[in-house]
């Protein structure tokens, strides 16, 4: 199983939390959820659709933590190619 985090880094405020947000995607939903849980993300934060691939939005600090735990950092521009090649859902 592979988890990817992109470099979108969109500035946004979510509730009381302001930050730069990126996407965390994977090739297997169960394993993506397990990886997210290890990062301290809530399952309710998972976004199954919404114009993007099934993903979690992650702050910059969580993005860095994900890479340290084995996620592969990619450009957001590469996500369509990864999807076409069947490497992400």
C-alpha positions, 0 to 999 in steps of 0.5 A: 500500500502506498500513501501520497501527500501532494504539495497543494498547500492551499491557505484556508481556515477550518473552524478555529484552525488556519493553515496550509492544506494539502491532500493525502491519497492512497491506493487502498481505502482501508490502509489509507484510513489506518495511515490517517489514524496513525497520524491522529486524523479522524475518520469523519474528516475523510472526503470520499469525493467532492471533485477530488480523489478520495482523500484527507486534507492535511495541514503542513505539519501533518503533511511533514509527519506523513512523509516521515512515516512513509508517505510519498511527497508528490506534486498535485499536478501528478495526481491525475497521472497517478490516478490514470495509472491506477496508483491511487483511487 
